[in-house]
């Protein structure tokens, strides 16, 4: 009788794992669909690449290869604020307030 119970428990575990695997495969397919859509939406055309290369050449003073282009989705204010918060340089602190009750 124990063998039947063990077999039933194993079959139940297999059924649960099969259901979880099917759900995971469905989510992966959804992520793949989203990724393909994003890649198609964010393609850089040849004209834009030429403009970027010309701008880089103008700034650097010589022709350079553009190897990668990254899309930036965010605010300049966000980046500036993050840079200020993460700045580890020592800054000059405001002078401490003088206590008016202190005699000089």
C-alpha positions in Angstrom: 0.0 0.0 0.0 2.9 2.3 0.7 4.1 2.0 -2.9 0.8 3.2 -4.2 0.9 6.2 -1.9 4.4 7.1 -3.0 3.6 6.7 -6.6 0.5 8.9 -6.2 2.6 11.5 -4.4 5.3 11.4 -7.1 2.6 11.7 -9.8 1.1 14.7 -8.1 4.6 16.4 -7.8 5.2 15.7 -11.5 1.8 17.2 -12.4 2.6 20.3 -10.3 6.1 20.7 -11.9 4.6 20.2 -15.4 2.1 23.0 -14.7 4.8 25.3 -13.4 7.0 24.6 -16.4 4.1 25.4 -18.8 3.5 28.7 -17.0 7.2 29.6 -17.1 7.4 28.8 -20.9 4.4 31.0 -21.5 6.0 33.9 -19.6 9.3 33.4 -21.5 7.3 33.5 -24.8 5.7 36.8 -23.7 9.0 38.3 -22.8 10.4 37.2 -26.2 7.5 38.9 -27.9 8.1 42.1 -25.9 11.8 42.1 -26.6 11.3 41.7 -30.3 8.8 44.6 -30.4 11.2 46.8 -28.4 14.1 46.0 -30.7 12.1 46.8 -33.8 10.8 50.0 -32.2 14.3 51.2 -31.2 16.3 50.4 -34.4 18.7 53.1 -35.5 18.6 53.9 -39.2 21.7 54.5 -41.3 21.1 58.3 -41.5 21.1 58.6 -37.8 24.3 56.6 -37.5 26.0 58.9 -40.0 24.9 62.0 -38.0 26.1 60.5 -34.8 29.5 59.6 -36.4 29.8 63.1 -37.8 29.1 64.6 -34.4 31.7 62.4 -32.7 34.2 63.3 -35.4 33.5 67.0 -34.9 34.0 66.7 -31.1 37.1 64.5 -31.2 38.7 66.2 -34.1 39.2 62.9 -36.0 37.1 60.2 -37.4 36.2 57.5 -34.9 34.2 54.3 -35.0 30.8 54.3 -33.4 30.5 50.8 -32.0 27.4 51.0 -29.8 24.5 53.3 -29.3 22.5 53.2 -26.1 19.1 54.7 -25.7 18.7 56.8 -22.6 15.2 57.0 -21.2 15.2 59.4 -18.4 15.4 63.0 -17.4 18.6 65.1 -17.3 17.5 66.3 -13.9 17.4 62.8 -12.6 20.9 62.1 -13.8 22.2 65.4 -12.4 20.6 64.7 -9.0 21.9 61.1 -8.9 25.4 62.4 -9.8 25.3 65.0 -7.0 24.1 62.4 -4.4 26.8 59.9 -5.5 29.6 62.4 -5.6 32.2 61.3 -3.1 34.5 64.3 -3.3 34.8 66.3 -0.1 32.9 69.5 -0.4 33.4 72.6 1.7 30.8 72.6 4.4 28.9 75.7 5.5 30.5 77.5 8.4 28.9 76.6 11.7 26.6 79.1 13.2 28.0 81.0 15.9 26.3 80.8 19.3 25.3 84.4 20.2 25.8 83.5 23.9 29.5 82.7 23.4 31.9 85.5 24.5 34.7 86.2 22.1 
